[in-house]
Amino acid sequence: MIASVLPTYNRAPLAFVKGAGSWLEAADGRRFLDMGAGIAVNALGHSNPDLVATLTEQAGKLWHVSNLYQIPEQEALADKLVAESFADTVFFTNSGTEAAELAIKMARKYWYEKGQPERIEIITFEGAFHGRSTGAIAAAGSEKMVKGFGPLMPGFTHLKWGDHDALRAALTDKTAAVMIEPIQGEGGIRVVPDQCLKGLRDLCDETGALLIFDEVQCGVGRTGKLFAHEWAGVTPDIMMVAKGIGGGFPLGAVLATEEAASGMVAGSHGSTYGGNPLGCAVGGKVLDIVADPAFLDQVNARAGFMRQKLEALVAAHPATFEAVRGQGLMLGLKCTCAPADVVNAAYAQNLLTVPAADNVLRLLPALNISEADLAEAVARLDAAATQLEQG
Ligand SMILES: *Cc1c(COP(=O)(O)O)cnc(C)c1O
């Protein structure tokens, strides 16, 4: 008999009843050190007191009114995002997938309104993940995600990772946009080198194609800058964010320049829940905390500390780990075995990690995790690797 919850997930036999900071507690009292943070979502840890206060205060006032009316909390968060980024305007969603949908629609509508309706093609990259809607799976195009769900939305060109010549050749007068994660998350913490992002920006400028960055996983302080592309010194025309922006409350957004957003007039897009007062109040608090330069300095310091510890871990366990990848607190360990084996061994050490493609184990802790907790996580990974190696 089918489970009452549609069985689309391979869940670990673990259920948590409460959390604080980087720690989660199971019903039987066992405490787990959380290096996954709800897949890069709990940017400020579990039950962060500032976020709890903001959420409960807003909950006592107003939750939802719909976008039929002005929403001051939404405007305040949009103003902050505009002030802190390349963007001139913001649309709020409830998830990364919905942000991907709008990014695709916005790029196509831009060219339609410019009198070039044939410019619909969107270039994406192997290993990409943009969500699970029909549009987002067509965009990523991986066999695993699309199989059985056809016919797929047409208009996507999938390129190999890091093939510059193929990219140059694929950019034509039919190209509406190029969509890329500055650091692939699900794809295995694959960092696009700064010079490649710069080259991509140049190619888009030459051909007119819009540049879309998917910062759903790598954005909002994760890499030690508010947005990952800041490291490369280039800006996109359109950007998706979600995950960390709500600190655990479902919230996403599409940020865009005035020019890129010019096709999106009244009535062209909408969402019932998107930008509700509850989510935007929480998102505003998250952004106030994460965008503070002192907070980002601390993320970079913790990241440097963790990186060193992880390099030592890899050196101590060449039978299990090959290399450290990533930037800031978006870190990956390339494994010699299936990363799920390491995830399972880590469970036995009361440590939560996240597998990714390309044999990579992801570490995506809360951005305000302490050095002591990071050191503890590495000690537990060391124990997990030792246990694996002893068979
Ligand atoms: C998680 C993720 C998405 C999808 O976000 P959801 O909130 O799960 O819909 C899209 N892009 C990237 C890069 C992601 O990591």
The ligand as an SDF file (V2000), in Angstrom:
LIG
                    3D

 15 15  0  0  0  0  0  0  0  0999 V2000
   17.2710   24.3500   -4.5500 C   0  0  0  0  0  0  0  0  0  0  0  0
   17.5680   24.9990   -5.8400 C   0  0  0  0  0  0  0  0  0  0  0  0
   16.5490   25.3830   -6.7270 C   0  0  0  0  0  0  0  0  0  0  0  0
   15.1060   25.0620   -6.4680 C   0  0  0  0  0  0  0  0  0  0  0  0
   14.6360   25.6800   -5.3190 O   0  0  0  0  0  0  0  0  0  0  0  0
   13.3080   25.1220   -4.5760 P   0  0  0  0  0  0  0  0  0  0  0  0
   13.1110   26.0960   -3.4680 O   0  0  0  0  0  0  0  0  0  0  0  0
   13.5950   23.7330   -4.1500 O   0  0  0  0  0  0  0  0  0  0  0  0
   12.2150   25.1930   -5.5660 O   0  0  0  0  0  0  0  0  0  0  0  0
   16.9140   26.0590   -7.8830 C   0  0  0  0  0  0  0  0  0  0  0  0
   18.1980   26.3450   -8.1550 N   0  0  0  0  0  0  0  0  0  0  0  0
   19.2050   25.9800   -7.3270 C   0  0  0  0  0  0  0  0  0  0  0  0
   20.5980   26.3460   -7.6720 C   0  0  0  0  0  0  0  0  0  0  0  0
   18.9300   25.2830   -6.1610 C   0  0  0  0  0  0  0  0  0  0  0  0
   19.9280   24.9070   -5.3390 O   0  0  0  0  0  0  0  0  0  0  0  0
  1  2  1  0
  2  3  1  0
  2 14  2  0
  3  4  1  0
  3 10  2  0
  4  5  1  0
  5  6  1  0
  6  7  2  0
  6  8  1  0
  6  9  1  0
 10 11  1  0
 11 12  2  0
 12 13  1  0
 12 14  1  0
 14 15  1  0
M  END
$$$$
